[in-house]
Amino acid sequence: MQMITPAVPKSWYLPSKPHKFCPGCGHGIVLKTFGDVIDELEIQDQTIFGLSLIHI
């Protein structure tokens, strides 16, 4: 059986993966969409995106 590797946006900082979001919350999907759009518009060198979550 051949394994399929999911596509990762080029703009992602790979050492920060996998993300720590809970399954089903949608945050990972939103972040992947941001990365895909940044790649599609080719604005990697002009973009800074930060995210901070506080878990209580």
C-alpha positions as CSV (number, residue, x, y, z in Angstrom):
1,M,0.0,0.0,0.0
2,Q,1.4,3.4,-1.0
3,M,1.3,6.1,1.7
4,I,0.1,9.6,0.7
5,T,2.0,12.5,2.2
6,P,-0.3,15.5,2.7
7,A,0.7,18.7,0.9
8,V,2.2,21.3,3.2
9,P,2.3,25.0,2.1
10,K,5.8,26.1,1.3
11,S,5.4,29.1,3.6
12,W,5.0,26.9,6.7
13,Y,7.9,26.7,9.2
14,L,8.2,22.9,9.3
15,P,9.9,22.5,12.7
16,S,6.7,23.8,14.3
17,K,4.6,20.9,13.0
18,P,2.6,19.0,14.0
19,H,0.3,21.7,15.5
20,K,-1.1,21.2,19.0
21,F,-4.7,22.1,18.2
22,C,-7.5,19.7,19.3
23,P,-9.0,17.5,16.5
24,G,-12.1,19.1,15.1
25,C,-11.5,22.6,16.3
26,G,-10.8,23.8,12.8
27,H,-7.7,25.9,13.7
28,G,-5.4,23.6,11.7
29,I,-7.6,23.9,8.6
30,V,-7.6,27.7,8.9
31,L,-3.8,27.8,9.3
32,K,-3.3,25.5,6.2
33,T,-5.7,27.7,4.2
34,F,-3.6,30.8,5.2
35,G,-0.5,29.0,4.1
36,D,-2.0,27.9,0.8
37,V,-3.2,31.5,0.0
38,I,0.3,32.9,0.9
39,D,1.9,30.4,-1.4
40,E,-0.7,31.0,-4.2
41,L,-0.2,34.8,-4.1
42,E,3.6,34.3,-3.8
43,I,3.9,36.8,-0.9
44,Q,6.1,34.6,1.5
45,D,8.8,37.3,1.6
46,Q,6.2,40.0,2.5
47,T,4.2,38.2,5.1
48,I,4.5,37.8,8.8
49,F,1.8,35.8,10.6
50,G,1.7,35.1,14.3
51,L,-0.6,33.1,16.5
52,S,-0.7,32.7,20.2
53,L,-3.0,30.4,22.2
54,I,-3.2,30.3,26.0
55,H,-4.5,27.0,27.3
56,I,-6.0,27.1,30.8
